[in-house]
Amino acid sequence: MRGSLRLRRAATIRAHKESVVLRKFVLITGFLDIPIGLATWAAAILEPQDTHFGALMTCGSFLMFAGAALMWSAQDMKVRAPIPFWQGMVRLTAVASIIYMVPKGIAEPWQYGICVFDGAIALVYIIGMMKHTGASFFQLLMGKTN
């Protein structure tokens, strides 16, 4: 009896530590989206091109909004888990886009780093939110948590 109680207590402590680490990860990566969004704006403003200006300004705004939403969601991840989950899906879209560009010869070498960086963050967001909430992939996809 005492052994099972100790095991349950150890599992609870481990789950709490994982939750704290995941919360900090979401908070920090969300915070880092904001300067990246500002840099995207700066690139659009400093070298305006009619074909890219609107897209860069929109992407910069999205990055800043996503960063703010991630930081907000880190305050109550059990309820707001779909936000980081969907941000993970967005990051996977970026990875898939670059992978699509490689055989066409239009991906640049620096973009391969995005695949590794964003791919890892996406997996942490998606798997982490599933584990943290106990919700399935499809529940989080539909914006539901347990």
mmCIF file of the C-alpha atoms, coordinates in Angstrom:
data_MODEL
# 
_entry.id   MODEL 
# 
loop_
_atom_site.group_PDB 
_atom_site.id 
_atom_site.type_symbol 
_atom_site.label_atom_id 
_atom_site.label_alt_id 
_atom_site.label_comp_id 
_atom_site.label_asym_id 
_atom_site.label_entity_id 
_atom_site.label_seq_id 
_atom_site.pdbx_PDB_ins_code 
_atom_site.Cartn_x 
_atom_site.Cartn_y 
_atom_site.Cartn_z 
_atom_site.occupancy 
_atom_site.B_iso_or_equiv 
_atom_site.pdbx_formal_charge 
_atom_site.auth_seq_id 
_atom_site.auth_comp_id 
_atom_site.auth_asym_id 
_atom_site.auth_atom_id 
_atom_site.pdbx_PDB_model_num 
ATOM 1   C CA . MET A 1 1   ? 0.000   0.000  0.000   1.00 0.00 ? 1   MET A CA 1 
ATOM 2   C CA . ARG A 1 2   ? 2.749   2.451  0.944   1.00 0.00 ? 2   ARG A CA 1 
ATOM 3   C CA . GLY A 1 3   ? 4.666   1.641  -2.249  1.00 0.00 ? 3   GLY A CA 1 
ATOM 4   C CA . SER A 1 4   ? 1.711   2.458  -4.493  1.00 0.00 ? 4   SER A CA 1 
ATOM 5   C CA . LEU A 1 5   ? 1.120   5.699  -2.600  1.00 0.00 ? 5   LEU A CA 1 
ATOM 6   C CA . ARG A 1 6   ? 4.753   6.679  -3.146  1.00 0.00 ? 6   ARG A CA 1 
ATOM 7   C CA . LEU A 1 7   ? 4.492   5.833  -6.843  1.00 0.00 ? 7   LEU A CA 1 
ATOM 8   C CA . ARG A 1 8   ? 1.349   7.942  -7.208  1.00 0.00 ? 8   ARG A CA 1 
ATOM 9   C CA . ARG A 1 9   ? 2.980   10.829 -5.371  1.00 0.00 ? 9   ARG A CA 1 
ATOM 10  C CA . ALA A 1 10  ? 6.086   10.571 -7.591  1.00 0.00 ? 10  ALA A CA 1 
ATOM 11  C CA . ALA A 1 11  ? 3.911   10.504 -10.711 1.00 0.00 ? 11  ALA A CA 1 
ATOM 12  C CA . THR A 1 12  ? 2.016   13.585 -9.508  1.00 0.00 ? 12  THR A CA 1 
ATOM 13  C CA . ILE A 1 13  ? 5.253   15.458 -8.839  1.00 0.00 ? 13  ILE A CA 1 
ATOM 14  C CA . ARG A 1 14  ? 6.637   14.466 -12.259 1.00 0.00 ? 14  ARG A CA 1 
ATOM 15  C CA . ALA A 1 15  ? 3.425   15.577 -13.991 1.00 0.00 ? 15  ALA A CA 1 
ATOM 16  C CA . HIS A 1 16  ? 3.563   18.914 -12.181 1.00 0.00 ? 16  HIS A CA 1 
ATOM 17  C CA . LYS A 1 17  ? 7.197   19.460 -13.205 1.00 0.00 ? 17  LYS A CA 1 
ATOM 18  C CA . GLU A 1 18  ? 6.352   18.603 -16.837 1.00 0.00 ? 18  GLU A CA 1 
ATOM 19  C CA . SER A 1 19  ? 3.442   21.036 -16.678 1.00 0.00 ? 19  SER A CA 1 
ATOM 20  C CA . VAL A 1 20  ? 5.680   23.832 -15.378 1.00 0.00 ? 20  VAL A CA 1 
ATOM 21  C CA . VAL A 1 21  ? 8.285   23.179 -18.083 1.00 0.00 ? 21  VAL A CA 1 
ATOM 22  C CA . LEU A 1 22  ? 5.611   23.103 -20.817 1.00 0.00 ? 22  LEU A CA 1 
ATOM 23  C CA . ARG A 1 23  ? 4.090   26.340 -19.498 1.00 0.00 ? 23  ARG A CA 1 
ATOM 24  C CA . LYS A 1 24  ? 7.486   28.066 -19.560 1.00 0.00 ? 24  LYS A CA 1 
ATOM 25  C CA . PHE A 1 25  ? 8.166   26.717 -23.057 1.00 0.00 ? 25  PHE A CA 1 
ATOM 26  C CA . VAL A 1 26  ? 4.860   28.086 -24.372 1.00 0.00 ? 26  VAL A CA 1 
ATOM 27  C CA . LEU A 1 27  ? 5.443   31.412 -22.603 1.00 0.00 ? 27  LEU A CA 1 
ATOM 28  C CA . ILE A 1 28  ? 9.008   31.856 -23.926 1.00 0.00 ? 28  ILE A CA 1 
ATOM 29  C CA . THR A 1 29  ? 8.273   30.763 -27.496 1.00 0.00 ? 29  THR A CA 1 
ATOM 30  C CA . GLY A 1 30  ? 5.211   33.009 -27.511 1.00 0.00 ? 30  GLY A CA 1 
ATOM 31  C CA . PHE A 1 31  ? 7.288   35.932 -26.283 1.00 0.00 ? 31  PHE A CA 1 
ATOM 32  C CA . LEU A 1 32  ? 9.882   35.290 -29.026 1.00 0.00 ? 32  LEU A CA 1 
ATOM 33  C CA . ASP A 1 33  ? 7.196   35.476 -31.729 1.00 0.00 ? 33  ASP A CA 1 
ATOM 34  C CA . ILE A 1 34  ? 6.720   39.185 -30.981 1.00 0.00 ? 34  ILE A CA 1 
ATOM 35  C CA . PRO A 1 35  ? 10.219  40.433 -31.971 1.00 0.00 ? 35  PRO A CA 1 
ATOM 36  C CA . ILE A 1 36  ? 10.110  38.141 -35.009 1.00 0.00 ? 36  ILE A CA 1 
ATOM 37  C CA . GLY A 1 37  ? 6.839   39.815 -36.009 1.00 0.00 ? 37  GLY A CA 1 
ATOM 38  C CA . LEU A 1 38  ? 8.388   43.246 -35.500 1.00 0.00 ? 38  LEU A CA 1 
ATOM 39  C CA . ALA A 1 39  ? 11.390  42.219 -37.620 1.00 0.00 ? 39  ALA A CA 1 
ATOM 40  C CA . THR A 1 40  ? 9.004   41.084 -40.354 1.00 0.00 ? 40  THR A CA 1 
ATOM 41  C CA . TRP A 1 41  ? 7.345   44.500 -40.260 1.00 0.00 ? 41  TRP A CA 1 
ATOM 42  C CA . ALA A 1 42  ? 10.751  46.182 -40.381 1.00 0.00 ? 42  ALA A CA 1 
ATOM 43  C CA . ALA A 1 43  ? 11.728  44.140 -43.444 1.00 0.00 ? 43  ALA A CA 1 
ATOM 44  C CA . ALA A 1 44  ? 8.514   45.224 -45.186 1.00 0.00 ? 44  ALA A CA 1 
ATOM 45  C CA . ILE A 1 45  ? 8.932   48.898 -44.274 1.00 0.00 ? 45  ILE A CA 1 
ATOM 46  C CA . LEU A 1 46  ? 12.680  49.207 -44.924 1.00 0.00 ? 46  LEU A CA 1 
ATOM 47  C CA . GLU A 1 47  ? 12.578  47.494 -48.314 1.00 0.00 ? 47  GLU A CA 1 
ATOM 48  C CA . PRO A 1 48  ? 9.017   47.942 -49.572 1.00 0.00 ? 48  PRO A CA 1 
ATOM 49  C CA . GLN A 1 49  ? 8.105   45.831 -52.579 1.00 0.00 ? 49  GLN A CA 1 
ATOM 50  C CA . ASP A 1 50  ? 4.614   45.955 -53.977 1.00 0.00 ? 50  ASP A CA 1 
ATOM 51  C CA . THR A 1 51  ? 4.399   42.159 -54.290 1.00 0.00 ? 51  THR A CA 1 
ATOM 52  C CA . HIS A 1 52  ? 5.477   41.406 -50.720 1.00 0.00 ? 52  HIS A CA 1 
ATOM 53  C CA . PHE A 1 53  ? 4.582   44.422 -48.595 1.00 0.00 ? 53  PHE A CA 1 
ATOM 54  C CA . GLY A 1 54  ? 1.042   43.397 -47.659 1.00 0.00 ? 54  GLY A CA 1 
ATOM 55  C CA . ALA A 1 55  ? 2.009   39.780 -47.052 1.00 0.00 ? 55  ALA A CA 1 
ATOM 56  C CA . LEU A 1 56  ? 4.929   40.729 -44.797 1.00 0.00 ? 56  LEU A CA 1 
ATOM 57  C CA . MET A 1 57  ? 2.856   43.216 -42.821 1.00 0.00 ? 57  MET A CA 1 
ATOM 58  C CA . THR A 1 58  ? 0.108   40.601 -42.375 1.00 0.00 ? 58  THR A CA 1 
ATOM 59  C CA . CYS A 1 59  ? 2.579   37.871 -41.375 1.00 0.00 ? 59  CYS A CA 1 
ATOM 60  C CA . GLY A 1 60  ? 4.243   40.219 -38.898 1.00 0.00 ? 60  GLY A CA 1 
ATOM 61  C CA . SER A 1 61  ? 0.879   41.077 -37.354 1.00 0.00 ? 61  SER A CA 1 
ATOM 62  C CA . PHE A 1 62  ? -0.048  37.404 -37.180 1.00 0.00 ? 62  PHE A CA 1 
ATOM 63  C CA . LEU A 1 63  ? 3.232   36.533 -35.450 1.00 0.00 ? 63  LEU A CA 1 
ATOM 64  C CA . MET A 1 64  ? 2.732   39.237 -32.828 1.00 0.00 ? 64  MET A CA 1 
ATOM 65  C CA . PHE A 1 65  ? -0.893  38.203 -32.255 1.00 0.00 ? 65  PHE A CA 1 
ATOM 66  C CA . ALA A 1 66  ? 0.098   34.533 -32.036 1.00 0.00 ? 66  ALA A CA 1 
ATOM 67  C CA . GLY A 1 67  ? 2.824   35.398 -29.541 1.00 0.00 ? 67  GLY A CA 1 
ATOM 68  C CA . ALA A 1 68  ? 0.402   37.338 -27.365 1.00 0.00 ? 68  ALA A CA 1 
ATOM 69  C CA . ALA A 1 69  ? -2.169  34.535 -27.590 1.00 0.00 ? 69  ALA A CA 1 
ATOM 70  C CA . LEU A 1 70  ? 0.440   31.934 -26.605 1.00 0.00 ? 70  LEU A CA 1 
ATOM 71  C CA . MET A 1 71  ? 1.555   33.990 -23.611 1.00 0.00 ? 71  MET A CA 1 
ATOM 72  C CA . TRP A 1 72  ? -2.099  34.387 -22.583 1.00 0.00 ? 72  TRP A CA 1 
ATOM 73  C CA . SER A 1 73  ? -2.788  30.669 -23.046 1.00 0.00 ? 73  SER A CA 1 
ATOM 74  C CA . ALA A 1 74  ? 0.180   29.757 -20.832 1.00 0.00 ? 74  ALA A CA 1 
ATOM 75  C CA . GLN A 1 75  ? -1.710  31.227 -17.861 1.00 0.00 ? 75  GLN A CA 1 
ATOM 76  C CA . ASP A 1 76  ? -4.367  28.458 -17.992 1.00 0.00 ? 76  ASP A CA 1 
ATOM 77  C CA . MET A 1 77  ? -3.242  25.733 -20.363 1.00 0.00 ? 77  MET A CA 1 
ATOM 78  C CA . LYS A 1 78  ? -5.888  23.218 -19.308 1.00 0.00 ? 78  LYS A CA 1 
ATOM 79  C CA . VAL A 1 79  ? -8.609  25.498 -20.702 1.00 0.00 ? 79  VAL A CA 1 
ATOM 80  C CA . ARG A 1 80  ? -6.646  27.290 -23.451 1.00 0.00 ? 80  ARG A CA 1 
ATOM 81  C CA . ALA A 1 81  ? -4.754  24.252 -24.798 1.00 0.00 ? 81  ALA A CA 1 
ATOM 82  C CA . PRO A 1 82  ? -6.267  24.561 -28.307 1.00 0.00 ? 82  PRO A CA 1 
ATOM 83  C CA . ILE A 1 83  ? -4.302  27.800 -28.822 1.00 0.00 ? 83  ILE A CA 1 
ATOM 84  C CA . PRO A 1 84  ? -0.810  26.259 -28.584 1.00 0.00 ? 84  PRO A CA 1 
ATOM 85  C CA . PHE A 1 85  ? -2.129  23.136 -30.307 1.00 0.00 ? 85  PHE A CA 1 
ATOM 86  C CA . TRP A 1 86  ? -3.271  25.157 -33.340 1.00 0.00 ? 86  TRP A CA 1 
ATOM 87  C CA . GLN A 1 87  ? -0.063  27.192 -33.275 1.00 0.00 ? 87  GLN A CA 1 
ATOM 88  C CA . GLY A 1 88  ? 1.700   23.842 -33.596 1.00 0.00 ? 88  GLY A CA 1 
ATOM 89  C CA . MET A 1 89  ? -0.434  23.090 -36.653 1.00 0.00 ? 89  MET A CA 1 
ATOM 90  C CA . VAL A 1 90  ? 0.525   26.481 -38.156 1.00 0.00 ? 90  VAL A CA 1 
ATOM 91  C CA . ARG A 1 91  ? 4.200   25.724 -37.585 1.00 0.00 ? 91  ARG A CA 1 
ATOM 92  C CA . LEU A 1 92  ? 3.783   22.322 -39.249 1.00 0.00 ? 92  LEU A CA 1 
ATOM 93  C CA . THR A 1 93  ? 2.308   24.148 -42.248 1.00 0.00 ? 93  THR A CA 1 
ATOM 94  C CA . ALA A 1 94  ? 5.493   26.233 -42.461 1.00 0.00 ? 94  ALA A CA 1 
ATOM 95  C CA . VAL A 1 95  ? 7.578   23.044 -42.321 1.00 0.00 ? 95  VAL A CA 1 
ATOM 96  C CA . ALA A 1 96  ? 5.458   21.360 -45.002 1.00 0.00 ? 96  ALA A CA 1 
ATOM 97  C CA . SER A 1 97  ? 5.720   24.445 -47.224 1.00 0.00 ? 97  SER A CA 1 
ATOM 98  C CA . ILE A 1 98  ? 9.508   24.419 -47.067 1.00 0.00 ? 98  ILE A CA 1 
ATOM 99  C CA . ILE A 1 99  ? 9.665   20.679 -47.683 1.00 0.00 ? 99  ILE A CA 1 
ATOM 100 C CA . TYR A 1 100 ? 7.443   21.225 -50.732 1.00 0.00 ? 100 TYR A CA 1 
ATOM 101 C CA . MET A 1 101 ? 9.814   23.938 -51.995 1.00 0.00 ? 101 MET A CA 1 
ATOM 102 C CA . VAL A 1 102 ? 12.971  21.782 -51.775 1.00 0.00 ? 102 VAL A CA 1 
ATOM 103 C CA . PRO A 1 103 ? 12.442  19.555 -54.851 1.00 0.00 ? 103 PRO A CA 1 
ATOM 104 C CA . LYS A 1 104 ? 11.294  22.582 -56.832 1.00 0.00 ? 104 LYS A CA 1 
ATOM 105 C CA . GLY A 1 105 ? 14.635  24.260 -56.069 1.00 0.00 ? 105 GLY A CA 1 
ATOM 106 C CA . ILE A 1 106 ? 13.083  27.328 -54.478 1.00 0.00 ? 106 ILE A CA 1 
ATOM 107 C CA . ALA A 1 107 ? 13.990  26.680 -50.833 1.00 0.00 ? 107 ALA A CA 1 
ATOM 108 C CA . GLU A 1 108 ? 17.035  28.479 -49.517 1.00 0.00 ? 108 GLU A CA 1 
ATOM 109 C CA . PRO A 1 109 ? 19.484  26.782 -47.130 1.00 0.00 ? 109 PRO A CA 1 
ATOM 110 C CA . TRP A 1 110 ? 18.558  29.018 -44.169 1.00 0.00 ? 110 TRP A CA 1 
ATOM 111 C CA . GLN A 1 111 ? 14.973  27.784 -44.468 1.00 0.00 ? 111 GLN A CA 1 
ATOM 112 C CA . TYR A 1 112 ? 16.051  24.245 -43.557 1.00 0.00 ? 112 TYR A CA 1 
ATOM 113 C CA . GLY A 1 113 ? 16.708  25.558 -40.052 1.00 0.00 ? 113 GLY A CA 1 
ATOM 114 C CA . ILE A 1 114 ? 13.069  26.620 -39.874 1.00 0.00 ? 114 ILE A CA 1 
ATOM 115 C CA . CYS A 1 115 ? 12.071  23.017 -40.549 1.00 0.00 ? 115 CYS A CA 1 
ATOM 116 C CA . VAL A 1 116 ? 14.083  21.781 -37.585 1.00 0.00 ? 116 VAL A CA 1 
ATOM 117 C CA . PHE A 1 117 ? 13.232  24.659 -35.233 1.00 0.00 ? 117 PHE A CA 1 
ATOM 118 C CA . ASP A 1 118 ? 9.533   25.044 -36.050 1.00 0.00 ? 118 ASP A CA 1 
ATOM 119 C CA . GLY A 1 119 ? 9.055   21.310 -36.451 1.00 0.00 ? 119 GLY A CA 1 
ATOM 120 C CA . ALA A 1 120 ? 10.377  20.657 -32.943 1.00 0.00 ? 120 ALA A CA 1 
ATOM 121 C CA . ILE A 1 121 ? 8.269   23.444 -31.438 1.00 0.00 ? 121 ILE A CA 1 
ATOM 122 C CA . ALA A 1 122 ? 5.192   22.162 -33.274 1.00 0.00 ? 122 ALA A CA 1 
ATOM 123 C CA . LEU A 1 123 ? 5.641   18.662 -31.904 1.00 0.00 ? 123 LEU A CA 1 
ATOM 124 C CA . VAL A 1 124 ? 6.102   19.955 -28.360 1.00 0.00 ? 124 VAL A CA 1 
ATOM 125 C CA . TYR A 1 125 ? 2.948   22.074 -28.671 1.00 0.00 ? 125 TYR A CA 1 
ATOM 126 C CA . ILE A 1 126 ? 0.805   19.294 -30.158 1.00 0.00 ? 126 ILE A CA 1 
ATOM 127 C CA . ILE A 1 127 ? 2.020   16.347 -28.088 1.00 0.00 ? 127 ILE A CA 1 
ATOM 128 C CA . GLY A 1 128 ? 2.455   18.481 -24.977 1.00 0.00 ? 128 GLY A CA 1 
ATOM 129 C CA . MET A 1 129 ? -1.107  19.795 -25.079 1.00 0.00 ? 129 MET A CA 1 
ATOM 130 C CA . MET A 1 130 ? -2.499  16.303 -25.661 1.00 0.00 ? 130 MET A CA 1 
ATOM 131 C CA . LYS A 1 131 ? -0.550  14.971 -22.687 1.00 0.00 ? 131 LYS A CA 1 
ATOM 132 C CA . HIS A 1 132 ? -1.236  17.989 -20.478 1.00 0.00 ? 132 HIS A CA 1 
ATOM 133 C CA . THR A 1 133 ? -5.001  17.954 -20.998 1.00 0.00 ? 133 THR A CA 1 
ATOM 134 C CA . GLY A 1 134 ? -5.606  14.277 -21.672 1.00 0.00 ? 134 GLY A CA 1 
ATOM 135 C CA . ALA A 1 135 ? -7.554  15.354 -24.756 1.00 0.00 ? 135 ALA A CA 1 
ATOM 136 C CA . SER A 1 136 ? -7.145  13.524 -28.045 1.00 0.00 ? 136 SER A CA 1 
ATOM 137 C CA . PHE A 1 137 ? -5.690  15.035 -31.212 1.00 0.00 ? 137 PHE A CA 1 
ATOM 138 C CA . PHE A 1 138 ? -9.175  15.429 -32.681 1.00 0.00 ? 138 PHE A CA 1 
ATOM 139 C CA . GLN A 1 139 ? -10.628 16.958 -29.514 1.00 0.00 ? 139 GLN A CA 1 
ATOM 140 C CA . LEU A 1 140 ? -7.957  19.653 -29.540 1.00 0.00 ? 140 LEU A CA 1 
ATOM 141 C CA . LEU A 1 141 ? -8.411  20.070 -33.282 1.00 0.00 ? 141 LEU A CA 1 
ATOM 142 C CA . MET A 1 142 ? -12.063 20.874 -32.564 1.00 0.00 ? 142 MET A CA 1 
ATOM 143 C CA . GLY A 1 143 ? -11.121 23.249 -29.729 1.00 0.00 ? 143 GLY A CA 1 
ATOM 144 C CA . LYS A 1 144 ? -12.215 20.967 -26.888 1.00 0.00 ? 144 LYS A CA 1 
ATOM 145 C CA . THR A 1 145 ? -10.353 20.031 -23.728 1.00 0.00 ? 145 THR A CA 1 
ATOM 146 C CA . ASN A 1 146 ? -11.167 17.486 -21.021 1.00 0.00 ? 146 ASN A CA 1 
# 
